Amino acid sequence: MGLIDDLNRFLENRLEEFIRNNPHLELQALEEQLQEQEQDARRLIIDSQRQQQSLQDEILAIAQDIQRWHERVGKAQAAGRQDLAQAAQEREATLLREGNQRWGQMVGLKERISKAQELQRQIQVRRQEVQVKAKEVQAARASQEAQQRSETTGWNQSSTRNIRSGPDPLEDKFRRWEMDDELEQLKRNLGR
């Protein structure tokens, strides 16, 4: 098991290093994760709305039954049949309790739908933030590559300038560090 654990740690470290060196991939993965969460929230909303509609139908049916049994109570009392009136009142009370229970379930579903809709809005905002950040990182990368190409071309063509062997490693380190820092800040903001 030690060899497998070491290999897993090595691969995880390499993956983390690769992602650090390619922040756009991390942002892409984060955007995909947010998209999945948004779809899950949307499914939850749709399912809850279906359940809510079903409960509303049940409540209407129960209300009609209550009305029917209430009328029967009146008929039985008018006819002097207290035994039937008592049984009809008990049935009416049972239906009222059941209706109240369904009503409470519907109120809970409405709250769940409201929370899921709010969650979906928050996910959409976060996803837009990630998309903006991904575009910024991509633009910064393109700009950096273009600058490196122009500097390399300029250095090779100019005989009066100092010829350098390649891009400034310190500049690259700072750019990578700044991009990582911005990415971590975005992660913290998304974690709220």
C-alpha positions as CSV (number, residue, x, y, z in Angstrom):
1,M,0.0,0.0,0.0
2,G,2.9,2.4,0.7
3,L,4.0,2.4,-3.0
4,I,0.4,3.1,-4.2
5,D,0.0,5.9,-1.6
6,D,3.3,7.4,-2.7
7,L,2.3,7.2,-6.3
8,N,-1.1,8.8,-5.6
9,R,0.6,11.6,-3.6
10,F,3.1,12.1,-6.4
11,L,0.3,12.3,-9.1
12,E,-1.8,14.6,-6.9
13,N,1.3,16.9,-6.5
14,R,2.0,16.9,-10.2
15,L,-1.7,17.7,-10.9
16,E,-1.7,20.5,-8.4
17,E,1.5,21.9,-9.9
18,F,0.1,21.6,-13.4
19,I,-3.1,23.4,-12.4
20,R,-1.0,26.2,-10.6
21,N,0.9,26.6,-13.8
22,N,-2.3,26.7,-15.9
23,P,-4.8,28.7,-13.8
24,H,-7.2,28.9,-16.8
25,L,-7.8,25.1,-16.4
26,E,-8.6,25.5,-12.8
27,L,-11.1,28.2,-13.6
28,Q,-12.6,26.1,-16.3
29,A,-13.0,23.2,-13.8
30,L,-14.6,25.6,-11.3
31,E,-17.0,26.9,-13.9
32,E,-18.0,23.3,-14.9
33,Q,-18.6,22.5,-11.2
34,L,-20.7,25.6,-10.8
35,Q,-22.7,24.7,-13.9
36,E,-23.4,21.3,-12.5
37,Q,-24.5,22.9,-9.2
38,E,-26.8,25.2,-11.1
39,Q,-28.4,22.3,-13.0
40,D,-28.9,20.5,-9.7
41,A,-30.6,23.5,-8.3
42,R,-32.8,23.8,-11.4
43,R,-33.8,20.2,-11.1
44,L,-34.6,20.6,-7.4
45,I,-36.8,23.6,-8.2
46,I,-38.7,21.7,-10.9
47,D,-39.2,18.6,-8.7
48,S,-40.4,20.8,-5.8
49,Q,-42.8,22.7,-8.1
50,R,-44.2,19.4,-9.3
51,Q,-44.6,18.2,-5.6
52,Q,-46.2,21.6,-4.8
53,Q,-48.7,21.2,-7.6
54,S,-49.5,17.7,-6.5
55,L,-50.1,18.9,-2.9
56,Q,-52.3,21.7,-4.1
57,D,-54.4,19.1,-6.0
58,E,-54.6,17.0,-2.9
59,I,-55.6,20.0,-0.8
60,L,-58.4,20.9,-3.2
61,A,-59.7,17.3,-3.1
62,I,-59.6,17.2,0.7
63,A,-61.4,20.6,0.8
64,Q,-64.2,19.2,-1.4
65,D,-64.4,16.1,0.9
66,I,-64.6,18.3,4.0
67,Q,-67.4,20.3,2.4
68,R,-69.3,17.1,1.5
69,W,-68.9,15.7,5.1
70,H,-69.9,19.1,6.6
71,E,-73.1,19.0,4.6
72,R,-73.7,15.4,5.7
73,V,-73.3,16.5,9.4
74,G,-76.0,19.1,8.8
75,K,-78.3,16.6,7.1
76,A,-77.8,14.0,9.8
77,Q,-78.5,16.5,12.6
78,A,-81.6,17.8,10.8
79,A,-82.9,14.2,10.5
80,G,-82.2,13.6,14.2
81,R,-79.5,10.9,13.5
82,Q,-76.9,11.9,16.0
83,D,-75.0,8.7,15.5
84,L,-74.5,9.6,11.8
85,A,-73.8,13.2,12.7
86,Q,-71.2,12.2,15.2
87,A,-69.4,9.9,12.7
88,A,-69.6,12.5,10.0
89,Q,-68.1,15.1,12.4
90,E,-65.2,12.8,13.2
91,R,-64.6,12.2,9.5
92,E,-64.7,15.9,8.9
93,A,-62.2,16.5,11.7
94,T,-59.9,13.8,10.3
95,L,-60.0,15.4,6.9
96,L,-59.3,18.9,8.4
97,R,-56.2,17.5,10.1
98,E,-55.1,15.8,6.9
99,G,-55.7,19.1,5.0
100,N,-53.7,21.1,7.6
101,Q,-50.9,18.5,7.3
102,R,-50.8,18.8,3.5
103,W,-50.9,22.6,3.8
104,G,-47.9,22.6,6.1
105,Q,-46.0,20.4,3.6
106,M,-46.9,22.8,0.8
107,V,-45.6,25.8,2.9
108,G,-42.4,23.8,3.5
109,L,-42.1,23.2,-0.3
110,K,-42.6,26.8,-1.0
111,E,-39.7,27.7,1.3
112,R,-37.5,25.1,-0.3
113,I,-38.3,26.4,-3.7
114,S,-37.5,29.9,-2.6
115,K,-34.2,28.8,-1.1
116,A,-33.3,26.8,-4.2
117,Q,-34.1,29.8,-6.4
118,E,-31.9,32.0,-4.3
119,L,-29.1,29.4,-4.4
120,Q,-29.4,29.2,-8.2
121,R,-29.1,33.0,-8.4
122,Q,-26.0,32.9,-6.2
123,I,-24.5,30.2,-8.3
124,Q,-25.2,32.2,-11.5
125,V,-23.4,35.2,-10.0
126,R,-20.4,33.1,-9.0
127,R,-20.3,31.5,-12.4
128,Q,-20.3,34.9,-14.1
129,E,-17.5,36.0,-11.8
130,V,-15.5,32.9,-12.8
131,Q,-16.2,33.5,-16.4
132,V,-14.9,37.1,-16.1
133,K,-11.9,35.9,-14.2
134,A,-11.2,33.2,-16.9
135,K,-11.3,35.8,-19.6
136,E,-9.0,38.1,-17.7
137,V,-6.5,35.2,-17.1
138,Q,-6.8,34.2,-20.8
139,A,-6.2,37.8,-21.9
140,A,-3.2,38.2,-19.5
141,R,-1.8,35.0,-20.9
142,A,-2.3,36.1,-24.5
143,S,-0.8,39.5,-23.7
144,Q,2.2,37.9,-21.9
145,E,2.8,35.5,-24.9
146,A,2.5,38.4,-27.4
147,Q,4.9,40.5,-25.3
148,Q,7.4,37.6,-25.1
149,R,7.1,37.1,-28.9
150,S,7.6,40.8,-29.6
151,E,10.5,41.0,-27.1
152,T,12.2,38.0,-28.6
153,T,11.6,39.3,-32.1
154,G,12.8,42.7,-31.1
155,W,15.9,41.4,-29.4
156,N,16.9,39.2,-32.3
157,Q,16.5,42.0,-34.8
158,S,18.1,44.8,-32.9
159,S,21.9,45.0,-32.9
160,T,22.0,48.0,-30.6
161,R,20.0,46.4,-27.8
162,N,21.3,43.9,-25.3
163,I,20.6,40.4,-26.5
164,R,18.9,38.3,-23.9
165,S,18.6,34.6,-24.0
166,G,14.9,34.6,-23.2
167,P,12.1,36.1,-21.2
168,D,12.8,37.5,-17.8
169,P,12.4,34.6,-15.3
170,L,11.7,37.0,-12.4
171,E,8.9,38.7,-14.4
172,D,7.4,35.3,-15.2
173,K,7.5,34.3,-11.5
174,F,5.8,37.5,-10.4
175,R,3.1,37.2,-13.1
176,R,2.4,33.6,-12.1
177,W,2.4,34.6,-8.4
178,E,0.0,37.5,-9.1
179,M,-2.3,35.2,-11.1
180,D,-2.3,32.6,-8.4
181,D,-3.0,35.2,-5.8
182,E,-6.0,36.5,-7.8
183,L,-7.2,33.0,-8.3
184,E,-7.0,32.3,-4.6
185,Q,-8.9,35.5,-3.9
186,L,-11.6,34.4,-6.3
187,K,-11.8,31.0,-4.6
188,R,-12.2,32.7,-1.2
189,N,-14.9,34.9,-2.6
190,L,-16.7,31.9,-4.0
191,G,-16.4,30.0,-0.8
192,R,-18.6,32.6,1.0
